[in-house]
Amino acid sequence: MLFRPLPVVVSSWLCIAALTAQDAAPPAFSVEPIRVFSAQDKFDKPLFVAFHAHHAGRAFVVEQTGKVWSVAHEAEEATRELFLDLSPRVLTEGWEEGLLGFQFDPAYETNGRLWCYFSERMDSTQGEVRPGRKTKSSRRSVIARYDTKTDEKGVRTVDVASEFVVMKVFQPFPNHNGGTILFGPDAMLYIALGDGGAANDPFKLGQDKSSLLGKVLRIDVRNATAEKPYEIPADNPFVGEAEARGEIWCYGLRNPWRIAFDRQTGDLWCGDVGQDRLEEVDLLVKGGNYGWNVMEGSEHFRKNAEVPSDVIAPVAEYPHRDGVSVTGGHVYRGKALPEIQGAYVYGDFATFRIWAVTPASADKKALVREIGRAPAQLSSFAEEPDGELLITCFDGKVYRLMRRGAGN
C-alpha cells in the first residue's frame, strides 16, 4: 500500500497508451458498492475478509491493528466474536504495517490451523538485506501458524499461545511490506514481499535474487517442524542457481498489494504499487521478472541500468493522474455481473476508482474498463464463497460490488 490521497479524477474509461492499443466504448453497465454487515459497528482499518466452509454462515474480518472478528455473513447481526487477537504483538507504527495477511490452512477442517503475516518490532539491529549488505532497523515481518481451540459452547477461536513461526524477514523500512499470504492450488504457501521500502529501491533488491525482498515466495509448510519450519519445493524456478534464494517464485516487484489466484484457471494475479508515474497489474508466472527497479511498469526507471531481456510487461497499468496506489483484487467468477466474467477487478486506494481488465487473447485486444467507485479509501478486495466480490474500505465498512441500482 502507498497511502497518498489525491483528489478524485473524473473519467469513465481508461486506455493504457503504454501497452497495446485497447478497445474503448461506452460502459454497458457499472457497479456500486452496497454495504454488508451493516448492523455492525465500524471496523478498525479492515484489510481483508476470509471465509471457510467449516464456519458456514460466518465471515472473518481482518483489521490492520491485529484483530480478526467473526461476524454473520448474510444475516444483519450487531454482535461479533473475537476470533483472533494479535494486537499486542502487531506493529502499526507505519501506515503500511500491521496484520496484513490471514489464511486458513488447506487442511483446516481436520487440523484447525491458520496462518498470519504481521509486522513486529524487534530490538534495533544491523540486519542483512542481502548477503554482505546490512542496515539498521527495529522491524521485521513474521509469517506464523496458529492452532484453534473450541470452548464448551462449541465456539472455535485461535490459540495465540500455539504460535509457530515459519519465517521472519528483516525489514529495513516501515513501508512496502506486501503482506498477502495464500495457498495455491498446489497446496504451497505463497508470500508477497515488497522491496524493503523507502523509495526507489535503495538497495536494488527487486532484481537481486539473493534477497527475499521484492519477491513472491513459494514454500512447503505441510510438514513443518521446529528444526525445519518449511521446505523449498524442488520445482521452484531458482533452486540450484548460484546465489539465488530457492524460496523465490518470481521477482522484480516493488510492493505487491495484493496477489490472488483465479479460482477457475489457477492464474496468479498481482497489483504492484508504483513509484513516480505508473501503477501496474501483473500476471505472475514461475520465474517471472517484473522489472522493478530497472522498470516501473512499461517505462525504463533506473536509466543507468540495462533493461533485462526477460522483463514481463504488465497486463494493465495506469498513470498517476488516475490514481497513485493500486489495490489488487480478484478475477471475477460470480454470477451477478456476467459482463465482467473472467475479468480481473482491481482499484486505487487514493482515488477510489475500480477497473476490470480482460487480458488480450489470440483474437481480441486487452480491454480495461472503469466500472465504479469505492465510497472511501479502498484497502482490499475479498472473494465470497459464491465468487461475488467484496471491498474493504478505510471508512471502517465492508461492501459488496453489485450492479448499479440492484441494491435499491
Beta strands, then each sheet from edge to edge (+ up, - down):
strand 1: 31-36
strand 2: 46-50
strand 3: 58-63
strand 4: 67-72
strand 5: 81-85
strand 6: 99-104
strand 7: 113-130
strand 8: 133-150
strand 9: 156-171
strand 10: 181-183
strand 11: 189-193
strand 12: 215-219
strand 13: 248-251
strand 14: 256-261
strand 15: 268-272
strand 16: 278-284
strand 17: 295-296
strand 18: 299-300
strand 19: 316-319
strand 20: 326-331
strand 21: 344-348
strand 22: 353-358
strand 23: 367-373
strand 24: 378-383
strand 25: 389-393
strand 26: 398-403
sheet 1: 1+ 26- 25+ 24-
sheet 2: 2+ 3- 4+ 5-
sheet 3: 6+ 7- 8+ 9-
sheet 4: 10+ 11- 12+ 13-
sheet 5: 14+ 15- 16+ 19-
sheet 6: 17+ 18-
sheet 7: 20+ 21- 22+ 23-
end
